[in-house]
Amino acid sequence: MPSGASGALTSSIVDNLRSVQQQTLSTIDSTTLGGRLADAADTPVATGEENTTRWEFDELMEGGRVDVIQPDISCCGGLSEARRIAARAQELGRDCIPHAWSTGIVSAASLHLLATLPQARYLEYCIRPNPLNTSLVKNPVTVENGVAKVPQSPGLWIELDEAQLQEFAFTV
């Protein structure tokens, strides 16, 4: 383990994780784990990318132990619901940084959500060469000098690549 302050923090986190480990996996949730990590660290704790309802986000935020919530627009109920979650985060003094790690479509939707927030700080998005992220959208989110450009056209301002949609299509 690292030494000094970093070592003490790492040791504390490991101790907290060991105590969580005693619980069954079905009872470990992001509220418990996030809270314990937040108690052990001075670094802001972000979580929520797997949460699906605003009530789950309320539980995370109202405990006062999570600093940043990360709703995934494709999981939490869409743009309108993500906007409600972000507004609640602002009421409670929490940052909202949408989790946009799957497709260029989700990245575009997340950017548009951030454009509506008075205190938007960061856009999380995937830069790995993942075909679902890089090829479904012909005009992906662009970043210049560290700033994502918000399109000024109506809608999400994305053009889907029809050939790629056919390549990834499947029947359920």
C-alpha positions as CSV (number, residue, x, y, z in Angstrom):
1,M,0.0,0.0,0.0
2,P,1.1,3.6,-0.6
3,S,2.7,5.4,2.4
4,G,1.9,8.7,4.1
5,A,-1.5,10.4,3.8
6,S,-2.3,8.4,0.7
7,G,-1.5,5.1,2.5
8,A,-3.7,6.1,5.5
9,L,-6.6,6.8,3.1
10,T,-6.1,3.6,1.2
11,S,-5.9,1.7,4.5
12,S,-9.1,3.3,5.7
13,I,-11.0,2.6,2.5
14,V,-9.8,-1.0,2.6
15,D,-10.9,-1.4,6.2
16,N,-14.4,0.0,5.2
17,L,-14.6,-2.3,2.3
18,R,-13.7,-5.2,4.5
19,S,-16.5,-4.4,6.8
20,V,-18.9,-4.1,3.9
21,Q,-17.7,-7.5,2.7
22,Q,-19.2,-9.1,5.7
23,Q,-22.7,-8.3,4.3
24,T,-24.3,-10.4,1.7
25,L,-24.0,-9.1,-1.8
26,S,-27.7,-8.7,-2.1
27,T,-27.7,-6.1,0.7
28,I,-24.7,-4.0,-0.6
29,D,-26.0,-1.1,-2.5
30,S,-24.5,2.1,-3.7
31,T,-26.0,4.0,-0.8
32,T,-24.2,1.9,1.7
33,L,-20.9,1.6,-0.2
34,G,-20.9,5.3,-1.3
35,G,-21.6,6.4,2.3
36,R,-18.8,4.3,3.7
37,L,-16.4,5.6,1.1
38,A,-17.5,9.2,1.7
39,D,-16.9,8.7,5.4
40,A,-13.4,7.5,4.8
41,A,-12.3,10.0,2.2
42,D,-11.9,13.7,1.7
43,T,-12.2,13.2,-2.0
44,P,-15.7,13.8,-3.4
45,V,-17.6,10.5,-4.0
46,A,-19.6,10.0,-7.1
47,T,-22.2,7.3,-7.7
48,G,-25.6,6.5,-9.2
49,E,-24.8,5.4,-12.7
50,E,-26.8,2.2,-12.1
51,N,-29.7,3.8,-10.3
52,T,-33.0,3.8,-12.1
53,T,-35.4,6.0,-10.2
54,R,-35.4,9.5,-8.7
55,W,-36.2,8.0,-5.3
56,E,-33.0,6.0,-5.4
57,F,-31.1,9.3,-6.1
58,D,-33.0,11.0,-3.2
59,E,-31.8,8.2,-0.9
60,L,-28.2,8.8,-2.1
61,M,-28.3,12.5,-1.7
62,E,-30.5,12.9,1.4
63,G,-28.0,10.8,3.4
64,G,-25.6,13.7,2.9
65,R,-22.7,11.4,2.1
66,V,-22.5,11.4,-1.7
67,D,-21.1,14.5,-3.4
68,V,-21.8,13.8,-7.0
69,I,-24.6,11.9,-8.5
70,Q,-24.4,10.4,-12.0
71,P,-27.7,9.5,-13.5
72,D,-27.5,7.6,-16.8
73,I,-30.2,9.0,-19.1
74,S,-30.7,5.6,-20.7
75,C,-31.4,4.0,-17.3
76,C,-33.1,6.7,-15.1
77,G,-36.2,7.4,-17.2
78,G,-34.9,9.7,-19.9
79,L,-34.1,13.4,-20.2
80,S,-37.1,14.7,-18.2
81,E,-36.5,12.4,-15.3
82,A,-32.7,13.1,-15.4
83,R,-33.6,16.8,-15.3
84,R,-35.7,16.2,-12.1
85,I,-32.9,14.3,-10.5
86,A,-30.4,17.1,-11.4
87,A,-32.8,19.8,-10.0
88,R,-33.0,17.8,-6.7
89,A,-29.2,17.5,-6.6
90,Q,-28.9,21.3,-7.0
91,E,-31.5,21.8,-4.2
92,L,-29.3,19.6,-1.9
93,G,-26.0,21.2,-3.0
94,R,-24.8,18.1,-4.9
95,D,-23.1,18.1,-8.3
96,C,-24.8,16.2,-11.2
97,I,-22.5,14.7,-13.8
98,P,-24.5,12.4,-16.0
99,H,-23.0,9.0,-16.7
100,A,-22.7,8.8,-20.5
101,W,-20.6,5.7,-21.2
102,S,-22.5,3.7,-23.7
103,T,-23.3,5.3,-27.0
104,G,-22.9,8.6,-28.9
105,I,-26.7,9.0,-28.5
106,V,-26.4,9.0,-24.6
107,S,-23.4,11.4,-24.8
108,A,-25.5,13.8,-26.9
109,A,-28.5,13.5,-24.6
110,S,-26.2,14.1,-21.5
111,L,-24.6,17.1,-23.1
112,H,-28.1,18.6,-23.7
113,L,-29.1,17.9,-20.1
114,L,-25.9,19.6,-18.9
115,A,-26.7,22.7,-21.1
116,T,-29.9,23.2,-19.0
117,L,-28.1,23.1,-15.6
118,P,-27.0,26.3,-14.0
119,Q,-24.0,24.6,-12.3
120,A,-22.9,22.0,-14.9
121,R,-19.2,21.2,-14.3
122,Y,-18.3,18.2,-16.4
123,L,-19.4,16.0,-19.2
124,E,-18.5,12.4,-18.7
125,Y,-18.2,10.4,-21.9
126,C,-16.3,7.4,-23.3
127,I,-13.3,7.9,-25.6
128,R,-12.6,4.2,-26.0
129,P,-13.0,2.9,-29.6
130,N,-16.3,1.2,-28.9
131,P,-18.4,0.8,-32.0
132,L,-21.7,1.5,-30.2
133,N,-20.1,4.8,-29.0
134,T,-18.2,5.8,-32.1
135,S,-20.2,4.6,-35.1
136,L,-24.0,4.9,-34.4
137,V,-23.9,8.7,-34.6
138,K,-22.4,10.4,-37.7
139,N,-21.8,13.7,-35.8
140,P,-20.6,12.8,-32.3
141,V,-20.1,15.3,-29.4
142,T,-17.0,17.4,-30.1
143,V,-14.7,18.8,-27.5
144,E,-12.4,21.7,-28.3
145,N,-9.9,23.0,-25.7
146,G,-11.5,20.9,-23.0
147,V,-15.0,22.3,-23.7
148,A,-17.9,20.2,-25.2
149,K,-19.7,22.2,-27.9
150,V,-23.5,22.3,-27.4
151,P,-25.3,22.0,-30.8
152,Q,-27.7,24.8,-31.5
153,S,-30.1,22.8,-33.7
154,P,-33.4,21.4,-32.5
155,G,-33.5,18.0,-30.8
156,L,-30.4,16.1,-29.8
157,W,-28.7,17.2,-33.1
158,I,-27.5,13.8,-33.9
159,E,-27.6,12.0,-37.2
160,L,-27.8,8.3,-36.9
161,D,-25.9,6.1,-39.2
162,E,-28.6,3.8,-40.7
163,A,-26.1,1.2,-41.9
164,Q,-24.6,0.9,-38.4
165,L,-28.1,0.6,-36.9
166,Q,-28.8,-2.3,-39.2
167,E,-25.4,-3.9,-38.2
168,F,-26.3,-3.8,-34.5
169,A,-30.0,-4.7,-35.0
170,F,-31.4,-7.8,-33.3
171,T,-34.7,-9.4,-32.7
172,V,-35.9,-10.2,-29.3
